[in-house]
Amino acid sequence: MRGLGVLQDDGEALRWYLRAAGEGYLTAQNNVGFTNAAGRGTAGNDAEAVRWYRRAADKGYAPAQSNLAFMYSQGRGVPVDANAAVHWYQKAIAQGYAPAEYKLGLLYYDGIMVQRDIAEGLRWLHKAADHGSAAAENEIAYAYEHGQGMPQSDREAEKWYRKAAQHGLPEARHNLEIVSSRLQHSPRNASDELRAHSTVINFRRTGERIPELAVTELASI
């Protein structure tokens, strides 16, 4: 669906995904789920997305398990079900799938469908960051910047934003500029608490700027 070397044609991509999915390729089944969830090459159909995600998830494909969990967490194509969301995230996590660690961390950190537990959320976010999740690194930086679940520290925030930026997250580059500028221009005796209340808006998560990418992780064949 990336149109490498050819004109991008979501409908044609979906046709090939369906062909491969019918032959049992788990990546293709996940991708058919994505096209239906995102309305790429077809009218959006969350129930159909769930059906394809489940086919691949039941066979142990971690990205599909994480995507199915996301659908349960949002009530898309299925009723909202916290237990099912956590169950499928845990299935994906058991295979070392960092995006699932990140999303489970957000559930606990924000108290989405589950009792809020910032410490547990940060534990999963750190696990995701250890496995290379730039989104998790950005989230940890945000927590340091605003003193949520840990002592406020712009220095630590700068460190984690830099990690996420180096891993290619545009939001992290934006946030790094804000924090670095604040550290550079703030008086040495200015408290971290005062610096944390910058009037410049930063971006906490990828999904806040690009909602369609928050739907799922698209794995290509």
C-alpha positions, 0 to 999 in steps of 0.5 A, spaced: 500 500 500 506 504 500 506 505 492 513 503 492 515 504 484 508 504 482 502 509 483 499 507 489 492 504 488 489 501 495 484 498 491 489 493 487 493 492 494 486 490 497 485 485 491 492 482 492 491 482 500 485 478 499 488 473 495 494 472 499 489 472 505 485 466 502 491 462 501 492 463 509 498 468 509 497 471 516 500 478 514 495 479 509 489 477 513 492 482 518 492 487 512 485 486 510 483 487 517 487 494 516 484 496 510 477 495 512 478 499 519 481 504 515 477 505 509 483 504 504 481 501 498 474 499 500 468 502 505 470 502 512 467 496 515 469 495 522 466 488 523 469 485 517 476 488 520 475 484 526 473 478 523 480 478 519 484 480 525 481 475 529 483 470 523 490 471 524 490 473 531 487 466 533 493 463 529 498 467 533 500 473 529 502 478 534 500 484 530 493 482 529 492 480 536 494 487 538 490 490 532 484 486 535 485 488 542 485 495 540 478 494 536 476 491 543 478 497 547 475 502 542 468 498 541 469 498 533 466 492 530 465 489 537 462 491 544 467 495 548 471 489 552 476 491 557 478 484 559 478 482 551 483 488 550 488 486 555 487 479 553 489 480 546 495 485 548 498 480 553 498 475 547 501 479 543 506 481 548 508 474 550 511 474 543 515 481 544 511 485 540 512 492 542 506 496 540 502 492 544 506 493 550 505 501 548 498 500 548 497 496 554 501 501 558 497 507 555 490 503 558 493 503 565 497 510 564 490 513 562 485 509 566 482 507 559 477 501 561 481 499 567 482 502 574 488 507 572 495 505 575 500 510 573 506 506 575 503 500 571 502 504 565 509 506 566 512 499 567 509 497 560 511 503 557 518 502 559 518 495 556 516 498 550 521 503 550 526 497 551 524 494 545 525 500 541 518 503 541 519 511 539 512 512 541 513 509 548 519 513 549 515 520 547 510 518 552 515 517 557 518 524 556 511 527 556 511 524 563 517 527 565 516 533 562 509 534 566 511 530 572 506 525 571 508 518 575 515 521 576 518 527 579 518 533 574 524 533 570 526 537 563 532 534 563 530 527 563 524 529 558 529 532 553 533 525 554 527 521 552 524 526 547 531 525 543 531 518 543 524 518 540 526 523 535 532 519 533 528 513 532 524 517 527 518 520 531 516 527 528 512 529 534 518 527 538 522 532 534 517 537 535 517 536 543 525 536 543 525 543 540 520 546 545 524 542 551 531 544 549 529 551 548 526 552 555 532 549 558 537 553 554 533 560 556 530 559 563 534 562 568 538 557 572 534 558 578 528 557 575 524 551 578 522 545 573 515 546 576 515 553 572 518 551 566 513 545 565 507 550 564 510 552 558 504 555 554 507 552 547 503 546 546 507 539 544 504 533 541 503 527 546 502 522 541 502 520 534 495 519 534 493 526 536 496 528 529 494 523 525 488 519 527 488 514 521 495 511 523 492 510 530 487 505 528 492 499 527 499 497 525 500 496 518 504 490 516 506 489 509 507 482 505 
